[in-house]
């Protein structure tokens, strides 16, 4: 399911945050172990600073230079791949919150697959990025913030999983994921929390799945997952009136720390070699152990569904939906005793629907569409129960003149509909040329 998200995030290195370029799986089709390329794009952005409705927008023209390098090595049992993409964007106006007219982003990726035998397999990967766009910095399906944040913001996501097939019918999978976030906007206050204060964290996730072979093409899943989020900024992010103390109590980053337990059932099914599906459905219990009010503690739903169909050569459709809890940059606190609020926004319940189409129109022309919808509902604080809907759409056409030269044109649309007064929309267009070897 996270394959599409990885594709969307990598596409953010282009002139847009949801650029519908066919990034996923390029290393697997390389005709040689290594590949180098360089892309030059011109772009227009009508709301670079993601300014909310009713406030002035800053539109910019600019250009981007983006070199990339990939390498892979394979043997009968092992496959290793490495990748790096650099992007330099120059704007004709200085973005808000910056002193320079340019941005730089970096993306490093690594993957390892190794089969010790037919019954023992290891899969590991890592993705490290430095950037400004929210969907470029996320590690999962949902986004914790929708605003573009200036600076060298860092995100690292690593995963490792081991599969053991004990018999023809039964096996297990055990895995560990780690997500690290560090935003450069620091030293906030209770009245004006920083991005670091609300979002800097380390997430640890461990899962154990029992895998039962119902049919050769159908695997039943019974699983448990533990997730621990540790907020690391040690900053004030809000203040509430505590009726017990009869005084104001300040909220700190660590008050959002939580532990979460998941129990789920699922299926992995191969309808046919070119059509596969995956389903996980269950529940979760979350505990915000540093919050004395117990705000947000309790049970909630959990689910993931993904379908992938390769319907023609170089043509693929992927759709999915997920339901889970996720972090948010909103604190929703109030130190006004008349408001009757003595807690804060701890998280948001998110439903994410996504889809992508990559289609070979002719031997030289490729087209793609990527879209995502996210509905978030805030838990706790003055915005408890309020919702936000985020829409992302990316369109791209690429024409391959020869194996080394291609050109592309694309359009991206972002829209946030918010009940808490931060709605915005954003349009971006770009055109570029890529040389590769």
SEDO-366895 format. One line per 8 residues: number of its first residue (from 1); their letters; for each residue x, y, z of C-alpha. Coordinates in nm, 2 decimals. Example, Ala and Ser with C-alpha at 12.3 -4.5 7.8 and 13.67 -1.06 7.14 Angstrom:
! SEDO-366895
1) as) 1.23 -0.45 0.78  1.37 -0.11 0.71
END
This chain:
! SEDO-366895
1) xxxxxxxx) 0.00 0.00 0.00  0.28 0.24 0.07  0.42 0.20 -0.28  0.20 0.48 -0.41  0.28 0.70 -0.12  0.65 0.66 -0.20  0.58 0.74 -0.56  0.40 1.06 -0.46
9) xxxxxxxx) 0.67 1.16 -0.22  0.95 1.12 -0.47  0.75 1.31 -0.73  0.76 1.61 -0.50  1.12 1.67 -0.61  0.98 1.80 -0.93  0.79 2.13 -0.97  0.50 2.00 -0.76
17) xxxxxxxx) 0.42 1.80 -0.45  0.21 1.55 -0.63  0.38 1.53 -0.97  0.24 1.23 -1.16  0.57 1.11 -1.29  0.64 0.74 -1.31  0.90 0.71 -1.04  0.81 0.38 -0.88
25) xxxxxxxx) 1.00 0.08 -1.00  1.24 0.25 -1.23  1.54 0.06 -1.09  1.39 -0.27 -1.16  1.38 -0.19 -1.54  1.73 -0.05 -1.57  1.92 -0.21 -1.86  2.24 -0.17 -1.67
33) xxxxxxxx) 2.34 -0.16 -1.29  2.36 0.22 -1.28  2.18 0.51 -1.43  2.23 0.89 -1.42  2.00 1.17 -1.53  1.95 1.54 -1.51  1.62 1.73 -1.54  1.55 2.09 -1.61
41) xxxxxxxx) 1.20 2.23 -1.55  1.03 2.56 -1.56  0.72 2.60 -1.34  0.45 2.84 -1.22  0.30 2.82 -0.87  0.00 3.04 -0.78  0.01 2.99 -0.40  0.37 2.90 -0.30
49) xxxxxxxx) 0.32 2.98 0.07  -0.02 2.78 0.09  -0.18 3.11 0.21  -0.53 3.06 0.35  -0.84 3.19 0.18  -0.89 3.56 0.24  -0.52 3.64 0.27  -0.29 3.75 -0.01
57) xxxxxxxx) -0.14 3.47 -0.23  0.22 3.48 -0.36  0.25 3.34 -0.71  0.59 3.26 -0.85  0.77 3.16 -1.17  1.08 2.96 -1.14  1.31 2.68 -1.27  1.44 2.36 -1.12
65) xxxxxxxx) 1.75 2.16 -1.18  1.74 1.80 -1.06  2.02 1.54 -1.12  1.96 1.18 -1.01  2.17 0.87 -0.97  2.05 0.51 -0.92  2.24 0.18 -0.88  2.14 -0.18 -0.84
73) xxxxxxxx) 2.30 -0.52 -0.80  2.13 -0.86 -0.82  2.22 -1.22 -0.78  1.99 -1.53 -0.77  1.91 -1.47 -0.40  1.98 -1.10 -0.34  1.87 -0.77 -0.49  2.02 -0.43 -0.37
81) xxxxxxxx) 1.93 -0.09 -0.50  2.04 0.27 -0.41  1.92 0.60 -0.53  1.97 0.97 -0.48  1.79 1.27 -0.62  1.89 1.64 -0.57  1.66 1.93 -0.66  1.75 2.30 -0.68
89) xxxxxxxx) 1.45 2.53 -0.73  1.49 2.91 -0.79  1.19 3.15 -0.76  1.14 3.50 -0.90  1.02 3.61 -0.55  1.15 3.51 -0.21  0.91 3.26 -0.04  0.76 3.36 0.30
97) xxxxxxxx) 0.99 3.26 0.59  1.30 3.25 0.38  1.59 3.49 0.31  1.69 3.33 -0.02  1.50 3.29 -0.35  1.57 2.91 -0.38  1.51 2.58 -0.21  1.71 2.26 -0.21
105) xxxxxxxx) 1.58 1.91 -0.15  1.75 1.58 -0.12  1.62 1.22 -0.14  1.82 0.91 -0.06  1.68 0.56 -0.08  1.81 0.21 -0.03  1.65 -0.14 -0.05  1.76 -0.49 0.01
113) xxxxxxxx) 1.58 -0.82 -0.06  1.75 -1.15 0.03  1.62 -1.51 0.01  1.81 -1.73 0.25  1.61 -2.02 0.11  1.26 -2.08 -0.03  1.13 -2.05 0.33  1.34 -1.76 0.47
121) xxxxxxxx) 1.33 -1.41 0.33  1.45 -1.07 0.44  1.33 -0.73 0.31  1.47 -0.40 0.43  1.46 -0.04 0.31  1.53 0.32 0.40  1.42 0.66 0.27  1.57 0.98 0.39
129) xxxxxxxx) 1.45 1.32 0.26  1.52 1.69 0.32  1.25 1.92 0.19  0.96 2.16 0.24  0.65 2.01 0.08  0.42 1.82 0.32  0.36 1.51 0.11  0.73 1.48 0.04
137) xxxxxxxx) 0.80 1.47 0.41  0.54 1.21 0.51  0.63 0.84 0.56  0.28 0.68 0.55  -0.05 0.74 0.37  -0.17 1.04 0.58  -0.03 1.39 0.62  0.02 1.56 0.95
145) xxxxxxxx) 0.03 1.91 0.80  -0.08 2.05 0.47  0.12 2.38 0.47  0.45 2.42 0.29  0.72 2.47 0.56  1.04 2.65 0.47  1.38 2.51 0.58  1.58 2.20 0.58
153) xxxxxxxx) 1.31 1.97 0.73  1.42 1.61 0.76  1.24 1.28 0.76  1.38 0.93 0.77  1.18 0.61 0.73  1.34 0.27 0.77  1.18 -0.08 0.77  1.29 -0.44 0.80
161) xxxxxxxx) 1.08 -0.76 0.78  1.17 -1.13 0.80  0.94 -1.40 0.67  0.96 -1.76 0.79  0.75 -2.04 0.62  0.73 -2.32 0.88  0.53 -2.55 0.66  0.33 -2.55 0.34
169) xxxxxxxx) 0.03 -2.40 0.52  0.17 -2.18 0.80  0.43 -1.90 0.83  0.50 -1.58 1.01  0.63 -1.23 0.93  0.79 -1.01 1.19  0.89 -0.65 1.11  1.01 -0.32 1.25
177) xxxxxxxx) 0.95 0.03 1.11  1.11 0.35 1.23  1.01 0.71 1.13  1.21 1.01 1.24  1.10 1.38 1.18  1.30 1.69 1.25  1.16 2.03 1.14  1.39 2.33 1.12
185) xxxxxxxx) 1.13 2.58 1.25  1.20 2.56 1.62  1.17 2.77 1.95  0.80 2.82 1.94  0.57 2.92 2.23  0.24 2.83 2.38  0.08 3.11 2.18  0.27 3.03 1.85
193) xxxxxxxx) 0.39 2.67 1.85  0.66 2.58 1.60  0.65 2.30 1.35  0.92 2.13 1.55  0.72 2.16 1.87  0.41 2.00 1.72  0.56 1.75 1.48  0.92 1.65 1.57
201) xxxxxxxx) 0.90 1.28 1.68  1.04 0.93 1.65  0.79 0.65 1.58  0.87 0.28 1.64  0.63 0.02 1.50  0.67 -0.36 1.54  0.43 -0.61 1.39  0.39 -0.99 1.40
209) xxxxxxxx) 0.17 -1.16 1.15  0.06 -1.52 1.13  0.02 -1.62 0.77  -0.21 -1.91 0.68  -0.22 -2.05 0.32  -0.59 -2.09 0.25  -0.53 -2.15 -0.12  -0.21 -2.12 -0.33
217) xxxxxxxx) -0.33 -1.77 -0.43  -0.48 -1.67 -0.09  -0.30 -1.60 0.23  -0.50 -1.54 0.55  -0.35 -1.30 0.81  -0.39 -1.27 1.18  -0.17 -0.99 1.32  -0.06 -0.77 1.61
225) xxxxxxxx) 0.11 -0.44 1.59  0.26 -0.21 1.85  0.33 0.16 1.78  0.51 0.41 2.00  0.54 0.78 1.92  0.79 0.99 2.12  0.78 1.37 2.06  1.13 1.51 2.09
233) xxxxxxxx) 1.12 1.89 2.07  1.06 1.97 2.44  0.88 2.29 2.36  0.56 2.46 2.48  0.29 2.40 2.22  -0.02 2.53 2.41  -0.19 2.61 2.74  -0.51 2.50 2.90
241) xxxxxxxx) -0.70 2.61 3.21  -0.69 2.33 3.46  -0.99 2.34 3.70  -0.81 2.12 3.95  -0.52 2.36 3.97  -0.74 2.66 3.92  -0.46 2.79 3.70  -0.31 2.77 3.36
249) xxxxxxxx) -0.12 2.45 3.27  0.12 2.46 2.98  0.12 2.18 2.72  0.46 2.05 2.60  0.55 1.84 2.30  0.60 1.52 2.51  0.23 1.55 2.63  0.14 1.40 2.29
257) xxxxxxxx) 0.35 1.08 2.34  0.14 0.77 2.29  0.15 0.39 2.27  -0.09 0.20 2.04  -0.19 -0.16 2.01  -0.34 -0.31 1.69  -0.52 -0.64 1.64  -0.63 -0.72 1.28
265) xxxxxxxx) -0.73 -0.99 1.03  -0.64 -0.98 0.67  -0.61 -1.14 0.33  -0.34 -1.12 0.06  -0.49 -1.25 -0.27  -0.36 -1.30 -0.62  -0.66 -1.28 -0.85  -0.42 -1.34 -1.14
273) xxxxxxxx) -0.05 -1.26 -1.20  -0.12 -0.91 -1.30  -0.39 -0.84 -1.04  -0.33 -0.85 -0.66  -0.51 -0.73 -0.36  -0.44 -0.68 0.02  -0.68 -0.63 0.30  -0.63 -0.56 0.68
281) xxxxxxxx) -0.93 -0.49 0.91  -0.92 -0.46 1.29  -0.91 -0.23 1.59  -0.66 -0.04 1.79  -0.62 0.09 2.14  -0.42 0.41 2.20  -0.29 0.56 2.53  -0.15 0.92 2.56
289) xxxxxxxx) 0.04 0.83 2.87  0.18 1.18 2.94  -0.16 1.36 2.93  -0.32 1.37 3.28  -0.67 1.43 3.13  -0.66 1.10 2.94  -0.76 1.29 2.63  -0.78 1.07 2.33
297) xxxxxxxx) -0.74 0.74 2.51  -0.95 0.46 2.38  -1.04 0.22 2.10  -1.08 0.30 1.73  -1.10 0.13 1.39  -0.81 0.03 1.17  -0.81 -0.08 0.81  -0.61 -0.09 0.49
305) xxxxxxxx) -0.72 -0.20 0.14  -0.50 -0.20 -0.17  -0.55 -0.33 -0.53  -0.29 -0.32 -0.80  -0.35 -0.42 -1.17  -0.09 -0.42 -1.45  -0.34 -0.43 -1.74  -0.09 -0.38 -2.02
313) xxxxxxxx) 0.28 -0.34 -2.08  0.40 -0.03 -1.88  0.04 0.04 -1.78  -0.07 0.00 -1.42  -0.36 0.10 -1.19  -0.34 0.11 -0.81  -0.62 0.21 -0.57  -0.64 0.19 -0.19
321) xxxxxxxx) -0.80 0.32 0.13  -0.67 0.34 0.49  -0.82 0.42 0.83  -0.60 0.50 1.13  -0.50 0.77 1.38  -0.23 1.01 1.28  -0.04 1.31 1.42  -0.14 1.67 1.34
329) xxxxxxxx) 0.02 2.02 1.36  -0.30 2.16 1.53  -0.28 2.19 1.91  -0.64 2.32 1.97  -0.56 2.44 2.33  -0.73 2.72 2.52  -0.63 2.88 2.85  -0.97 3.05 2.88
337) xxxxxxxx) -1.16 2.92 3.18  -1.49 3.03 3.02  -1.43 2.80 2.73  -1.46 2.50 2.95  -1.17 2.32 2.77  -0.90 2.17 2.99  -0.74 1.94 2.72  -0.59 1.98 2.38
345) xxxxxxxx) -0.59 1.83 2.03  -0.38 1.51 2.07  -0.42 1.36 1.72  -0.66 1.32 1.43  -0.86 1.03 1.29  -0.78 1.00 0.92  -0.94 0.82 0.63  -0.72 0.83 0.31
353) xxxxxxxx) -0.83 0.73 -0.04  -0.58 0.72 -0.31  -0.54 0.61 -0.68  -0.29 0.62 -0.96  -0.29 0.54 -1.33  0.03 0.50 -1.53  -0.05 0.44 -1.90  0.16 0.38 -2.21
361) xxxxxxxx) -0.03 0.58 -2.47  0.20 0.51 -2.76  0.55 0.36 -2.78  0.70 0.70 -2.69  0.42 0.88 -2.50  0.33 0.80 -2.14  0.06 0.96 -1.93  -0.01 0.94 -1.56
369) xxxxxxxx) -0.27 1.06 -1.30  -0.22 1.05 -0.92  -0.49 1.15 -0.68  -0.55 1.14 -0.30  -0.83 1.24 -0.07  -0.78 1.27 0.31  -1.05 1.33 0.57  -0.93 1.42 0.91
377) xxxxxxxx) -1.13 1.46 1.23  -0.95 1.63 1.53  -0.95 1.45 1.87  -0.97 1.69 2.18  -0.93 2.06 2.24  -1.13 2.35 2.10  -1.14 2.18 1.76  -1.27 1.84 1.89
385) xxxxxxxx) -1.48 1.68 1.61  -1.39 1.95 1.35  -1.28 1.81 1.02  -1.05 1.89 0.72  -1.06 1.75 0.37  -0.75 1.76 0.16  -0.75 1.69 -0.22  -0.43 1.63 -0.42
393) xxxxxxxx) -0.43 1.57 -0.80  -0.14 1.54 -1.04  -0.14 1.50 -1.42  0.17 1.43 -1.63  0.26 1.36 -1.99  0.61 1.24 -2.09  0.74 1.20 -2.44  1.05 0.99 -2.50
401) xxxxxxxx) 1.24 1.11 -2.80  1.50 0.83 -2.77  1.65 0.62 -2.48  1.84 0.92 -2.35  1.61 1.23 -2.40  1.25 1.29 -2.29  1.03 1.59 -2.23  0.73 1.63 -1.99
409) xxxxxxxx) 0.45 1.86 -1.90  0.22 1.85 -1.60  -0.03 2.01 -1.37  -0.10 1.98 -1.00  -0.39 2.09 -0.79  -0.40 2.10 -0.41  -0.71 2.20 -0.20  -0.78 2.20 0.17
417) xxxxxxxx) -1.13 2.25 0.30  -1.11 2.32 0.67  -1.37 2.38 0.94  -1.10 2.56 1.15  -1.03 2.84 0.91  -0.72 2.74 0.72  -0.87 2.64 0.38  -0.66 2.71 0.07
425) xxxxxxxx) -0.61 2.60 -0.29  -0.29 2.58 -0.50  -0.23 2.54 -0.88  0.10 2.44 -1.03  0.21 2.38 -1.39  0.55 2.27 -1.52  0.73 2.18 -1.83  1.07 2.01 -1.85
433) xxxxx) 1.33 1.80 -2.03  1.54 1.51 -1.90  1.86 1.37 -2.02  1.97 1.03 -1.89  2.22 0.76 -1.95
END
